[in-house]
Amino acid sequence: MNNKLILAMMALMSISLHSFSNDYFLYIYTSDEKLKPSFRDNEISNDEALNKIFKDFGVTGYYKSFPNSKSDKLRNCYEIHLKGDIDSLENLLRRERWFERIERSDYYKPATCNNPFAVNDVLIVNHLEARHALNLLNAGCAWAITTGDRNIIVGVVDTEFDTTHIDMESTFAGTVGPQSINVYNHGTAVSSSVAMGTNNGIGLAGIGYNTRVRGFHVYGTTGSSGPAANIWAAVDAAYGDGRKIINVSWTGMASQTNINAINAMVSDGVVFTLAAGNDNLARYHSLYANIPGVINVSGVDSTNRHSGTYGATISQEYHANNAFVDVCALSVRVATCYPTGSGHITGYSTGTSVAAPQVAGVVALMRSVNPGLRPDSIEAILKRTGDLIADADSFPNFANGRVKRVNAYKAVKAAICAPSSTSATPKIYSKTLTAADKYEAIGSNIVNVSNTTVESGAKLAINACSQINITGPFTVQSGASLDVRIISP
């Protein structure tokens, strides 16, 4: 589809439309020595008329872009940075033919946002429990784009599930299979790593936010009374229940039959997040880990180092760091929910068992902005947008030494315009932004905007993949900023 930008603005008052100068700068090319930067000052040229223009537009920098280049062309390339209106400056320089060539470039910025989403969960706000997992995932910025969808329910294949937990009551969408007669922390802790009652004023916060989970009992479906259970009946039950995201925080190998089953489920749109294991010598899930859409997850500590997982478990080994690992998330001292009857309703869990479900929560956020996102696309986005772990080069066998930690914010942004197997529903936006409001970036394939007021001092950014429709009543007051753009996949 050709990109379209349709602006049908009605009842428009004193609108100011311009590009933000702190987003862009200009590359210019000139061989004229008079127009080149002065050796005395990097904010002026050797031409007084051009210097007056620079002063009028608040130019803060004018200098050679690539001083070490061996290219004749690039040796005549300079850049202009300014505080003023970049649109007007660029138009003036083009109209008056000051330079041989002019290009606009955007600034590369850290993967963060202007309006991270805050939460009021008491243990987080009062720093009674660490929020390292959320920080490493860049959760606040991801939530500024989407807080997930309650209709997306992640299947968790595990042991017990405390569906009455004070911080999980709104998150659990029931369980399947008889409850285990034994009380374990595992299933509840894993489920809370996907999502929990985020922003409910109590307890902790989970990356999936509004995402829900449904537990599929391993012991109940197999009849086993011990940990050496057959998980595949529960996996099949989750698939049969329609779960398109399934987390398995168990480790093991597989047979060809299991591989065939995984392939069939992934072909039907299922994404698997798997715990890669807490033993660096084992190659768990190796026979199907390379199926696109099967995401094998290992861990880092709160400083983004894999070396911090050494000795974190009884095995006294690093968490998995072999070539079958796809991505990492926090796996050491992750704040999770515990079953109510265990003596503590919250605590810390360690292991890739709680790293994998964090990734499942991120996948749920990605599908909340792009429901038809294919399993192979999801895995590719997570790998491409992740942040390199701090000591990646110390683990050469670890996904070729370049494994990344999942960044939910970058993954969700990339998911918005990624190819989809379903047609997107237009996103509708209606709101009044006050002077305290900055960017309210809207991401979708098509965005319809109406009943919106942007008050003086406020900034509204509207981003869409293919089309933006703005209709009245729509008001942008004098002194407000509106940034409307089609974003590329």
C-alpha positions in Angstrom: 0.0 0.0 0.0 1.3 3.5 -0.8 1.8 5.6 2.2 -0.9 8.2 2.6 -1.2 11.2 4.9 -4.7 12.7 4.9 -5.1 15.8 7.0 -8.7 17.1 7.0 -8.3 19.7 9.8 -11.5 21.4 10.9 -12.0 24.1 13.6 -8.2 24.7 13.6 -6.9 27.6 15.7 -3.5 29.2 15.5 -1.8 25.9 14.5 2.0 25.8 14.5 3.3 22.9 12.5 7.1 22.4 12.3 9.8 19.9 12.8 11.6 20.0 16.1 15.1 21.3 15.7 16.3 19.0 18.5 15.4 16.1 16.3 17.4 17.0 13.1 20.4 18.8 11.8 21.6 19.7 8.2 24.5 18.3 6.1 25.7 20.8 3.5 28.3 20.4 0.8 30.4 23.3 -0.5 33.7 23.8 -2.1 33.5 27.6 -1.7 36.2 28.5 0.9 34.2 31.7 1.8 31.2 29.6 2.9 33.2 27.1 4.9 33.4 27.2 8.7 35.7 29.8 10.3 38.8 28.4 11.9 38.1 30.9 14.7 34.7 29.7 15.7 32.7 26.6 15.0 29.4 28.5 15.0 30.2 30.9 12.1 31.4 30.8 8.5 33.8 33.1 6.6 30.9 34.9 5.0 29.2 37.7 7.0 25.8 37.4 5.2 25.7 33.7 6.0 26.7 34.5 9.6 23.7 36.8 10.0 21.4 34.0 8.8 23.1 31.6 11.3 22.6 34.1 14.1 18.9 34.6 13.2 18.3 30.9 13.4 20.3 30.2 16.5 23.0 28.1 14.9 25.0 26.4 17.6 27.5 24.4 15.5 29.0 24.6 12.0 31.9 22.3 11.3 33.4 19.6 9.1 31.5 16.3 9.4 34.1 13.7 8.4 37.6 15.3 8.9 39.3 11.9 8.6 37.6 10.8 5.4 39.7 10.0 2.3 36.8 10.9 0.0 37.0 14.2 -1.8 33.3 14.6 -1.6 33.0 14.0 2.2 35.9 16.4 2.8 33.5 19.1 1.6 30.7 18.0 3.8 29.8 20.1 6.8 27.0 20.1 9.4 24.7 22.8 10.8 23.1 22.4 14.3 20.6 25.0 15.5 18.0 25.9 18.1 15.7 27.6 15.7 13.2 26.5 13.1 15.0 24.0 10.9 12.3 23.9 8.2 12.6 27.7 7.6 16.4 27.6 7.6 16.5 24.7 5.1 14.0 26.3 2.8 16.0 29.6 2.9 19.3 28.0 2.1 17.8 26.0 -0.7 15.9 29.0 -2.2 19.0 31.2 -2.1 21.2 28.4 -3.4 23.8 28.9 -0.7 25.2 25.4 -1.0 25.8 22.8 -3.7 23.8 20.2 -1.8 21.7 20.1 1.4 20.5 17.0 3.3 18.6 16.7 6.5 19.6 14.0 9.1 18.0 13.0 12.3 19.9 12.7 15.6 20.5 9.2 16.9 19.1 9.1 20.4 19.2 6.6 23.3 16.5 4.0 23.2 14.3 5.8 25.7 11.2 8.0 25.7 10.0 11.4 26.8 7.1 10.1 28.8 7.8 6.8 30.6 4.7 5.3 32.2 4.8 5.4 36.0 3.2 2.9 38.3 1.8 3.2 41.8 2.4 -0.4 43.0 3.5 0.1 46.6 6.4 -2.3 46.8 7.9 -0.6 43.7 7.1 3.0 44.7 8.6 2.5 48.2 11.6 0.6 46.9 10.8 -2.4 49.1 11.3 -4.8 46.2 13.9 -4.3 43.4 12.5 -3.4 40.0 15.6 -4.4 38.1 13.7 -6.6 35.7 11.4 -3.7 34.6 14.4 -1.4 34.3 16.4 -3.7 32.1 13.3 -4.2 29.9 12.7 -0.5 29.6 9.2 -1.2 30.7 8.1 2.4 31.5 8.8 3.4 27.9 7.1 0.3 26.4 4.0 1.0 28.5 4.0 4.6 27.1 3.2 2.9 23.8 0.9 0.1 25.0 -0.2 -1.3 28.3 -1.2 -4.5 26.6 -4.6 -6.2 26.0 -6.6 -8.2 28.4 -7.8 -10.4 25.6 -4.3 -11.6 25.1 -3.8 -14.6 27.5 -0.5 -16.3 27.8 -0.5 -20.0 28.4 1.9 -20.9 31.3 2.8 -24.6 31.5 3.8 -25.3 35.1 2.9 -26.6 38.5 0.7 -24.7 41.0 -1.1 -21.4 40.3 -2.4 -19.2 43.1 -5.3 -17.6 41.3 -6.4 -15.9 44.5 -3.1 -14.1 45.1 -3.8 -10.5 46.0 -1.7 -9.2 43.2 -2.7 -11.9 40.6 -6.5 -12.0 41.0 -7.0 -9.7 38.0 -4.3 -11.4 36.0 -5.2 -15.1 36.1 -7.7 -16.2 33.5 -8.2 -19.6 35.2 -6.3 -22.8 35.1 -6.6 -26.1 33.2 -6.1 -29.5 34.8 -6.2 -30.6 38.5 -4.1 -28.7 41.0 -1.0 -30.4 42.3 -1.3 -31.8 45.8 2.1 -30.2 46.5 2.6 -26.4 47.0 5.4 -25.0 44.9 6.4 -21.4 44.3 7.3 -22.1 40.7 4.1 -21.7 38.7 2.9 -18.6 40.5 6.4 -17.0 40.3 6.6 -17.7 36.6 3.1 -16.4 35.9 3.8 -13.2 37.8 6.9 -12.7 35.6 4.6 -12.5 32.6 2.1 -10.1 34.2 0.4 -9.2 37.5 -1.8 -6.5 38.8 0.2 -3.6 37.5 -0.7 -0.1 38.7 -3.3 -1.4 41.2 -1.6 0.3 44.2 -0.5 -2.9 45.8 2.4 -5.3 45.4 4.6 -5.5 42.3 4.3 -4.7 38.6 4.7 -7.1 35.7 5.9 -6.4 32.2 2.8 -7.6 30.4 0.7 -5.1 32.3 -2.9 -5.8 31.2 -1.9 -9.1 29.7 -3.5 -12.1 31.4 -2.2 -15.7 32.0 -3.9 -19.1 32.1 -2.2 -21.9 33.9 -1.9 -25.4 32.5 -1.0 -27.9 35.2 1.8 -30.3 34.3 1.2 -32.6 37.2 -2.5 -32.7 36.9 -2.5 -33.5 33.2 0.1 -36.2 33.4 -0.8 -37.8 36.8 2.8 -37.6 37.9 3.6 -36.9 41.5 7.1 -35.7 41.1 9.2 -33.1 39.1 10.1 -35.6 36.3 6.8 -34.9 34.6 5.8 -35.1 31.0 5.0 -31.5 30.0 3.8 -32.2 26.5 0.2 -33.0 27.5 0.0 -29.6 29.1 1.6 -27.9 26.1 -1.0 -29.6 23.9 -3.8 -28.5 26.2 -2.6 -24.9 26.0 -2.5 -25.1 22.2 -5.9 -26.6 22.1 -7.2 -23.8 24.3 -6.2 -21.3 21.7 -3.1 -19.9 23.4 -0.9 -18.2 20.8 1.9 -17.4 23.4 3.0 -20.4 25.5 5.7 -20.2 28.2 7.6 -23.4 29.2 10.0 -22.7 32.2 11.1 -26.3 32.2 14.2 -27.8 30.6 14.8 -30.9 28.7 15.5 -32.3 25.3 12.9 -33.8 22.9 12.1 -36.5 20.4 11.2 -36.1 16.7 7.5 -36.3 17.7 7.9 -33.3 20.0 9.8 -31.4 17.2 6.9 -32.1 14.8 4.4 -30.9 17.4 6.3 -27.6 18.0 6.6 -27.0 14.2 2.9 -27.5 13.7 2.0 -25.1 16.5 4.4 -22.4 15.4 3.0 -22.7 11.9 -0.4 -22.0 13.4 0.9 -18.7 15.0 2.1 -19.9 18.4 5.2 -18.3 19.9 7.1 -20.3 22.5 9.3 -18.8 25.2 11.5 -21.3 26.9 13.8 -21.3 29.8 17.3 -22.1 28.4 18.4 -23.6 31.7 20.6 -22.8 34.7 23.6 -25.0 33.6 26.0 -23.7 31.0 27.0 -27.2 30.0 23.5 -28.4 29.0 21.9 -27.7 25.7 18.3 -27.7 26.6 15.7 -27.4 23.9 18.5 -27.6 21.3 16.6 -29.8 18.9 13.9 -27.2 18.3 15.4 -24.0 19.6 16.3 -22.9 16.0 12.7 -23.0 14.8 11.8 -19.3 14.1 9.3 -18.4 16.8 10.7 -20.7 19.5 12.6 -18.3 21.7 15.2 -19.8 24.1 15.9 -17.4 27.0 18.9 -17.2 29.3 19.8 -14.5 31.8 21.8 -11.5 33.0 22.1 -9.9 36.4 21.0 -6.4 37.3 24.1 -4.9 35.8 23.4 -6.5 32.4 26.2 -9.0 32.8 25.8 -12.7 32.2 28.8 -13.4 34.4 26.6 -12.3 37.4 24.6 -15.5 37.0 27.5 -17.6 38.2 26.7 -19.4 41.4 23.1 -18.1 41.4 21.7 -21.6 41.7 22.7 -24.9 43.4 24.5 -26.0 40.2 27.1 -23.3 40.8 27.3 -22.7 37.1 26.4 -19.9 34.8 23.0 -19.9 33.4 22.9 -21.3 29.8 25.3 -19.6 27.4 25.4 -21.8 24.4 24.6 -21.2 20.7 21.0 -22.2 21.1 20.1 -19.2 23.3 18.3 -16.5 21.5 17.9 -13.6 24.0 18.4 -12.8 27.7 16.4 -11.1 30.5 17.0 -10.7 34.2 17.5 -14.1 35.8 19.0 -13.2 39.2 16.8 -12.0 42.1 13.7 -11.3 40.1 10.9 -9.8 42.2 7.9 -12.2 41.8 4.7 -13.3 43.5 4.7 -16.4 45.8 1.7 -18.5 46.6 -0.3 -17.0 49.5 0.2 -20.2 51.7 4.0 -20.2 51.3 4.6 -17.6 54.1 5.4 -14.7 51.8 3.2 -13.3 49.1 6.3 -11.8 47.3 9.9 -12.6 47.1 12.8 -13.1 44.8 13.2 -15.9 42.3 16.3 -16.8 40.4 16.8 -18.8 37.2 16.0 -18.7 33.6 12.5 -20.0 34.7 11.7 -16.3 35.5 13.6 -14.8 32.6 11.6 -16.6 29.9 8.1 -15.5 31.0 9.3 -11.9 31.0 9.9 -12.3 27.3 6.4 -13.8 27.0 5.1 -10.6 28.5 7.0 -8.6 26.0 5.6 -10.7 23.1 2.1 -10.0 24.4 2.8 -6.3 24.3 4.1 -6.6 20.7 0.9 -8.4 19.7 -1.2 -5.8 21.4 0.0 -3.3 18.8 0.2 -5.8 15.9 -2.1 -8.8 16.6 -1.1 -10.5 13.4 2.6 -10.5 14.0 4.1 -13.8 13.0 6.2 -15.9 15.3 9.3 -15.7 13.1 8.9 -11.9 12.9 8.6 -11.6 16.7 11.8 -13.5 17.3 13.7 -11.5 14.6 12.5 -8.2 16.2 13.5 -9.3 19.7 17.0 -10.2 18.5 17.4 -7.1 16.3 16.2 -4.5 18.9 17.8 -6.0 22.0 20.7 -4.4 23.9 24.0 -6.2 23.8 24.8 -7.6 27.2 27.8 -5.9 28.9 30.2 -8.9 28.9 29.0 -10.6 25.6 32.6 -10.9 24.3 33.5 -13.1 27.3 31.1 -15.8 26.2 32.1 -16.7 22.6 29.8 -19.7 22.5 26.9 -17.7 23.6 24.9 -17.1 20.3 28.3 -16.4 18.6 29.2 -14.0 21.4 26.6 -11.4 20.4 23.5 -12.3 22.4 21.3 -9.4 23.4 19.0 -8.6 26.4 15.4 -7.9 25.4 14.4 -4.2 25.3 10.6 -4.1 25.4 10.4 -0.5 24.3 12.4 -1.0 21.1 10.7 -4.3 20.4 7.2 -2.8 20.7 8.1 0.2 18.5 9.5 -2.1 15.8 6.4 -4.4 16.0 4.0 -1.6 15.1 4.9 -1.5 11.4 6.2 -5.0 11.0 4.4 -7.2 8.4 1.3 -8.8 9.7 -0.9 -11.8 8.8 -4.1 -9.8 9.6 -5.4 -6.4 8.5 -5.0 -3.8 11.2 -7.9 -2.0 12.9 -7.5 1.8 12.8 -6.5 3.3 16.1 -8.7 6.1 17.4 -7.3 9.0 19.3 -9.2 11.6 21.3 -7.7 13.6 24.1 -6.9 17.1 25.5 -3.2 17.6 26.1 -2.3 20.3 28.6 0.9 22.3 28.8 2.4 19.6 31.1 1.9 16.9 28.4 4.8 16.3 26.0 4.9 13.6 23.4 1.9 11.2 23.1 3.3 9.1 20.2 0.6 7.0 18.6 1.6 4.0 16.7 -0.6 1.9 14.4 -1.1 1.1 10.8 -3.9 3.7 10.5 -4.6 6.4 13.0 -7.9 8.4 13.2 -7.6 11.6 15.2 -10.6 13.8 16.3 -12.0 15.5 19.4 -8.5 16.5 20.3 -7.1 19.7 21.8 -3.4 20.4 22.1 -3.0 23.4 24.5 -0.2 26.0 24.5 3.0 24.4 25.6 2.0 20.9 24.9 3.6 18.6 22.3 1.7 15.9 20.4 3.4 13.4 18.1 1.3 11.2 15.8 3.0 8.3 14.2 1.4 5.8 11.8 2.7 3.2 9.4 0.5 4.1 6.4 -2.2 6.6 7.0 -3.2 9.4 9.4 -6.7 10.9 9.3 -7.2 14.1 11.3 -10.8 15.5 11.4 -12.6 18.0 13.6 -13.0 19.1 16.2 -9.3 19.3 16.3 -7.5 22.3 17.9 -3.9 23.1 18.3 -3.4 26.3 20.2 -0.7 28.9 19.6 2.5 27.8 21.3 1.7 24.1 21.0 3.7 21.7 18.8 2.3 19.0 16.5 4.5 16.4 14.8 2.7 14.2 12.3 4.7 11.6 10.4 4.5 8.3 8.6 7.0 5.9 10.1 8.8 3.2 8.2 8.6 -0.5 9.1 
